[in-house]
Every structure is written in C-alpha cells, then in structure tokens.
Amino acid sequence: MVQKGIHPLLNTLRVVMRNGASFTIQTTLRRSAPYMLQTDTTNNPIYTGESSGLSLEDARTQRVMSRYEGFVVNDQEEAAVDPAAASPSSSSSSSSSSGGKSKK
C-alpha cells in the first residue's frame, strides 16, 4: 500500500534531442516548455565514434609537443641515432656468438 500525500507529484515532460526526435518522461520538474538537449547519443563523439577533433596541427597540441620535445622519441628518430639498434640482423649475430646457449 502506498501512503497518500508523501510522494512528489510527477509531471510529464517532453525531451527534444538535438536531431529533432523527442520522447516524454515522468519527472518532478515543474516545467511546461520542452527540455532541449544540447548533447545526446546522436551527436556525442563517444557514441558516434567520430574523432575528438584533436589534431597535431592544433596550436595547443603544438605547444605541448614543443615543451616536451626531448622526451618523445619516434622510431624513425631512434633508428637515425643508432643504426645498429634498428637492424634486426645485428641482434641475432650477437646472440649466436655468446657460446651457443640462447635465452628463450
């Protein structure tokens, strides 16, 4: 049995999504105008799978990249600095000359 007089009144509210679709919900809000969503499942990058818009050409990204320029090393830069490290044949020849036992 539900006690009368202690529960809030529920009102019907129409919610309009960004693409124009709408649905109704029961809520305690006292609002006569429809509730317009700015972000929903039709335009949020998490749901749609679109990229976030962050690119390497962005000014903020360029500032961060220039600030931490010495800490980030690309594979191509590493190969240019140490050509022996980039060559897979140099690592196999050093393991075969170690006495015949190789670590697996």
Secondary structure by P-SEA (a helix, b strand, c coil): ccccccccbbbbbbbbccccccccccccccccccccccccccccccccccccccccccaaaaaaaaaaccccccaaaaaaaccccccaaaaaaaaaaccccccc
